[in-house]
């Protein structure tokens, strides 16, 4: 990863997530895992070339549909899992 970041002069890394809580939590964990790499790289770059790292919530990222169960009680989702 370090080689790609420095070789390709990537200005930012973005982790995309849906607006679901568990997806946001996972995206934040991914960012935390990448932070050490990005921070190391940023320590060796001039300010104008620093790499940003962020989570972007995109409401177009939806999980699968549950047909007639969509919008019903949460306990109904157990029938499709």
N, C-alpha and C positions, 0 to 999 in steps of 0.2 A: 504494500500500500504506500509506504513512504516513497518508493521509487516512482510510482505513478504520480503521486501528488507533486513531487518536485520536478519530475521530468516534463509533465504536461502542464505545469503552472495552473492547476485547477483552483479557481477563485473561491468556490464554495462546495460544500457537500450538503445535500438535503436528503433527509429521510422522510418519505411521504407516509401519511397515515390517514385512515378513515377517522371519523369523529367518534367512533366507539371507544369507550373508556379503556378496554383491554388493549385495543390497537394503539391508542396513544401511549399507554404505559410501556408497551413493547418498543415503540418508536423511541421513547425517551431512554430506554435501556440500551438500545442500539447506539444512540448518540453518546451515551456515557462510555460505552466500549470504544468508540472511535475518538473520544476526546483526548486520550493519552497520545495517540498517533498525531492528531492534528496539533495539539499543544507542542509536541516535540518539533514538528515541522515548523510551526510558527516561530519558535524560538530561534530558528535559523534563517528566517526571512525578514526582509525589510517591511516596515509597517504597511506600505502600499500593496504588498503582495501577500499579506496574511490571508489565511484560509478561514472562511466562516463555516460554521456547522450548525444546522438548525433542523427542527421538525416542522414540516408543513402539513397542516390538516387540510385534506381535500374531501369535501362532501360528496364528490362524485365517486369516491371509493366506497362501494357498498358491499356488504356481505351477501351471501346467497339469499334468495327469497324463500319464504316458507309457505307460499301459496295462500290458501284460506286461513292458515294460522297466523299470518301477519296481522299485527294489531290486536291479537287476542291476549289472554292471560299468559304470562311468562311460563307458567307451569306447562302449558301446551307444547312448548318447544321441546320438551323431553320426548315427545312422540317421534320426532324426526332425528334426534341424536342417537 
